[in-house]
Amino acid sequence: MATVRKTITLSASQDAWIKSRIADGEFTNDSEYIRDLVKRDQSQQDRLATLRAAIAEGLDSGTSDQSLDDIWTAAEDRATNG
C-alpha cells in the first residue's frame, strides 16, 4: 500500500487527547490513531449512503396497500427465516 505524508495542525487539547489514547495502549502512534479515525469515518459514510438509498427507495415506492400488521408479519418472517 502506497502512503502519503500529511502535515496537520491540532490544538493542544487535541494533541493531548491523541497522546492519552496512545498512552492507554489503544494505538502505537499518532498516525495509527488518525488512520483509524479515517477508516471509521469512511465506514460511517458508507452506512449512511446505504441508509439514504434505502430511504429514497422506500419513498419512491409509494404508499403500500398492505396493512401495518401484514408489513410487520412479513418483516418478522424475514428476520426469523432470513
N, CA, C and O of each residue as an XYZ file, in Angstrom:
328
protein
N       0.845     -1.173      0.000
C       0.000      0.000      0.000
C       0.891      1.236      0.000
O       1.755      1.387      0.863
N       0.677      2.114     -0.968
C       1.430      3.359     -1.023
C       0.941      4.295      0.081
O      -0.241      4.296      0.422
N       1.837      5.074      0.624
C       1.463      6.017      1.673
C       1.747      7.436      1.220
O       2.586      7.678      0.352
N       1.035      8.359      1.822
C       1.210      9.786      1.545
C       1.438     10.476      2.873
O       0.700     10.254      3.833
N       2.454     11.307      2.924
C       2.748     12.044      4.150
C       1.892     13.297      4.178
O       1.815     14.032      3.193
N       1.241     13.539      5.325
C       0.396     14.724      5.524
C       0.906     15.489      6.735
O       1.444     14.903      7.674
N       0.734     16.783      6.701
C       1.024     17.613      7.857
C      -0.297     18.200      8.323
O      -1.020     18.809      7.534
N      -0.618     18.022      9.600
C      -1.865     18.558     10.132
C      -1.570     19.426     11.348
O      -0.531     19.287     11.994
N      -2.495     20.316     11.643
C      -2.365     21.184     12.799
C      -3.489     20.866     13.764
O      -4.658     20.827     13.380
N      -3.133     20.639     15.014
C      -4.101     20.313     16.052
C      -3.984     21.306     17.195
O      -2.945     21.938     17.385
N      -5.058     21.432     17.947
C      -4.975     22.240     19.162
C      -4.206     21.449     20.219
O      -4.016     20.241     20.081
N      -3.776     22.120     21.248
C      -3.039     21.446     22.327
C      -3.905     20.374     22.974
O      -3.409     19.303     23.325
N      -5.208     20.657     23.137
C      -6.078     19.664     23.776
C      -6.295     18.455     22.865
O      -6.395     17.330     23.355
N      -6.369     18.665     21.558
C      -6.493     17.539     20.638
C      -5.239     16.675     20.658
O      -5.322     15.447     20.647
N      -4.079     17.321     20.687
C      -2.817     16.590     20.755
C      -2.739     15.792     22.054
O      -2.301     14.641     22.061
N      -3.164     16.410     23.143
C      -3.156     15.709     24.439
C      -4.090     14.507     24.395
O      -3.782     13.454     24.952
N      -5.230     14.666     23.733
C      -6.177     13.546     23.634
C      -5.549     12.379     22.889
O      -5.630     11.234     23.335
N      -4.924     12.667     21.754
C      -4.280     11.605     20.974
C      -3.184     10.939     21.804
O      -3.070      9.713     21.816
N      -2.394     11.730     22.485
C      -1.322     11.169     23.322
C      -1.902     10.284     24.431
O      -1.308      9.267     24.787
N      -3.052     10.669     24.972
C      -3.672      9.844     26.024
C      -4.153      8.515     25.462
O      -4.061      7.489     26.136
N      -4.667      8.522     24.228
C      -5.112      7.274     23.591
C      -3.926      6.354     23.340
O      -4.032      5.135     23.476
N      -2.795      6.951     22.972
C      -1.583      6.159     22.756
C      -1.086      5.617     24.096
O      -0.684      4.457     24.190
N      -1.114      6.451     25.121
C      -0.664      6.024     26.452
C      -1.538      4.903     27.004
O      -1.059      4.044     27.743
N      -2.820      4.914     26.644
C      -3.736      3.853     27.087
C      -3.473      2.535     26.369
O      -4.036      1.502     26.732
N      -2.615      2.573     25.347
C      -2.273      1.353     24.624
C      -3.209      1.039     23.469
O      -3.086     -0.018     22.850
N      -4.137      1.928     23.169
C      -5.064      1.697     22.060
C      -4.370      1.815     20.710
O      -4.727      1.119     19.759
N      -3.391      2.684     20.630
C      -2.673      2.947     19.383
C      -1.194      3.067     19.695
O      -0.806      3.379     20.821
N      -0.365      2.812     18.673
C       1.084      2.880     18.905
C       1.664      4.247     18.583
O       2.737      4.596     19.075
N       0.952      5.041     17.743
C       1.452      6.373     17.399
C       0.323      7.235     16.852
O      -0.793      6.759     16.643
N       0.625      8.506     16.625
C      -0.383      9.457     16.128
C      -0.965      9.012     14.789
O      -2.175      9.094     14.581
N      -0.121      8.549     13.895
C      -0.575      8.161     12.558
C      -1.588      7.027     12.626
O      -2.588      7.039     11.909
N      -1.332      6.054     13.481
C      -2.249      4.930     13.610
C      -3.616      5.414     14.095
O      -4.651      4.948     13.620
N      -3.611      6.343     15.034
C      -4.858      6.903     15.545
C      -5.624      7.636     14.446
O      -6.829      7.434     14.294
N      -4.945      8.478     13.684
C      -5.587      9.237     12.614
C      -6.113      8.293     11.535
O      -7.225      8.484     11.044
N      -5.334      7.278     11.160
C      -5.799      6.310     10.163
C      -7.055      5.594     10.640
O      -7.962      5.337      9.849
N      -7.115      5.269     11.933
C      -8.299      4.623     12.487
C      -9.520      5.545     12.383
O     -10.614      5.095     12.041
N      -9.330      6.823     12.676
C     -10.433      7.788     12.556
C     -10.940      7.874     11.119
O     -12.147      7.920     10.883
N     -10.022      7.894     10.170
C     -10.408      7.972      8.761
C     -11.169      6.717      8.351
O     -12.187      6.811      7.666
N     -10.689      5.540      8.762
C     -11.383      4.288      8.428
C     -12.788      4.271      9.015
O     -13.737      3.854      8.351
N     -12.923      4.724     10.262
C     -14.254      4.771     10.880
C     -15.176      5.731     10.147
O     -16.353      5.432      9.946
N     -14.650      6.883      9.747
C     -15.449      7.856      9.016
C     -15.888      7.285      7.674
O     -17.040      7.457      7.275
N     -14.983      6.608      6.976
C     -15.335      6.002      5.692
C     -16.454      4.978      5.882
O     -17.412      4.949      5.109
N     -16.333      4.150      6.898
C     -17.344      3.138      7.175
C     -18.686      3.785      7.504
O     -19.730      3.349      7.019
N     -18.652      4.816      8.323
C     -19.883      5.517      8.691
C     -20.533      6.158      7.458
O     -21.754      6.112      7.307
N     -19.732      6.744      6.592
C     -20.284      7.360      5.385
C     -20.877      6.315      4.451
O     -21.895      6.571      3.809
N     -20.253      5.137      4.365
C     -20.798      4.044      3.555
C     -22.153      3.599      4.102
O     -23.100      3.402      3.341
N     -22.241      3.442      5.433
C     -23.515      3.036      6.050
C     -24.578      4.107      5.840
O     -25.739      3.790      5.577
N     -24.187      5.368      5.954
C     -25.124      6.467      5.760
C     -25.633      6.500      4.316
O     -26.821      6.726      4.087
N     -24.758      6.282      3.358
C     -25.171      6.252      1.946
C     -26.149      5.107      1.692
O     -27.122      5.269      0.956
N     -25.888      3.952      2.302
C     -26.786      2.807      2.161
C     -28.152      3.122      2.760
O     -29.186      2.806      2.171
N     -28.148      3.738      3.922
C     -29.404      4.115      4.577
C     -30.173      5.130      3.742
O     -31.385      5.001      3.568
N     -29.479      6.136      3.226
C     -30.143      7.147      2.392
C     -30.747      6.516      1.138
O     -31.844      6.888      0.722
N     -30.039      5.570      0.540
C     -30.553      4.884     -0.649
C     -31.802      4.086     -0.300
O     -32.763      4.071     -1.069
N     -31.796      3.425      0.852
C     -32.967      2.646      1.273
C     -34.155      3.563      1.548
O     -35.288      3.226      1.204
N     -33.910      4.700      2.155
C     -34.983      5.663      2.416
C     -35.550      6.176      1.097
O     -36.767      6.248      0.928
N     -34.679      6.529      0.171
C     -35.132      7.019     -1.137
C     -35.944      5.953     -1.855
O     -36.980      6.256     -2.448
N     -35.485      4.711     -1.805
C     -36.211      3.610     -2.444
C     -37.596      3.460     -1.820
O     -38.584      3.264     -2.528
N     -37.664      3.553     -0.494
C     -38.954      3.451      0.180
C     -39.883      4.587     -0.186
O     -41.070      4.365     -0.428
N     -39.364      5.794     -0.230
C     -40.192      6.941     -0.600
C     -40.652      6.858     -2.051
O     -41.788      7.203     -2.376
N     -39.756      6.398     -2.912
C     -40.090      6.287     -4.336
C     -41.098      5.175     -4.621
O     -41.783      5.201     -5.643
N     -41.189      4.196     -3.716
C     -42.078      3.054     -3.966
C     -43.548      3.400     -3.755
O     -44.433      2.644     -4.156
N     -43.802      4.528     -3.134
C     -45.189      4.948     -2.954
C     -45.829      4.309     -1.730
O     -45.174      3.662     -0.913
N     -47.139      4.518     -1.641
C     -47.905      4.028     -0.498
C     -48.250      2.557     -0.690
O     -48.650      2.137     -1.776
N     -48.093      1.788      0.366
C     -48.386      0.359      0.316
C     -49.880      0.127      0.477
O     -50.575      0.890      1.148
N     -50.361     -0.944     -0.151
C     -51.763     -1.330      0.042
C     -51.886     -2.397      1.134
O     -52.980     -2.888      1.410
N     -50.748     -2.754      1.755
C     -50.763     -3.727      2.851
C     -51.077     -3.022      4.161
O     -50.802     -1.833      4.327
N     -51.662     -3.780      5.095
C     -51.901     -3.228      6.427
C     -50.596     -3.226      7.215
O     -49.643     -3.917      6.855
N     -50.562     -2.453      8.280
C     -49.379     -2.419      9.139
C     -49.098     -3.802      9.712
O     -47.940     -4.205      9.813
N     -50.138     -4.529     10.084
C     -49.951     -5.891     10.607
C     -49.316     -6.804      9.562
O     -48.442     -7.607      9.892
N     -49.744     -6.691      8.307
C     -49.156     -7.508      7.237
C     -47.677     -7.181      7.049
O     -46.845     -8.076      6.903
N     -47.367     -5.894      7.053
C     -45.969     -5.462      6.893
C     -45.131     -5.967      8.054
O     -44.023     -6.462      7.851
N     -45.645     -5.849      9.261
C     -44.925     -6.290     10.456
C     -44.686     -7.799     10.417
O     -43.584     -8.264     10.708
N     -45.718     -8.559     10.057
C     -45.587    -10.017      9.989
C     -44.541    -10.420      8.952
O     -43.736    -11.319      9.196
N     -44.552     -9.760      7.800
C     -43.565    -10.071      6.760
C     -42.155     -9.746      7.239
O     -41.217    -10.496      6.968
N     -42.005     -8.636      7.948
C     -40.685     -8.267      8.468
C     -40.208     -9.279      9.499
O     -39.039     -9.663      9.500
N     -41.104     -9.710     10.371
C     -40.726    -10.728     11.372
C     -40.335    -12.031     10.697
O     -39.373    -12.676     11.113
N     -41.078    -12.435      9.646
C     -40.742    -13.659      8.911
C     -39.354    -13.556      8.267
O     -38.578    -14.511      8.303
N     -39.044    -12.386      7.675
C     -37.713    -12.196      7.059
C     -36.618    -12.249      8.121
O     -35.547    -12.808      7.885
N     -36.881    -11.674      9.277
C     -35.883    -11.644     10.347
C     -35.652    -13.058     10.902
O     -34.529    -13.420     11.254
N     -36.710    -13.834     10.973
C     -36.618    -15.168     11.554
C     -36.053    -16.180     10.547
O     -35.220    -17.017     10.894
N     -36.515    -16.090      9.309
C     -36.173    -17.102      8.314
C     -35.090    -16.683      7.327
O     -34.688    -17.455      6.457
N     -34.629    -15.452      7.479
C     -33.548    -14.992      6.592
C     -34.060    -14.619      5.286
O     -33.291    -14.209      4.416
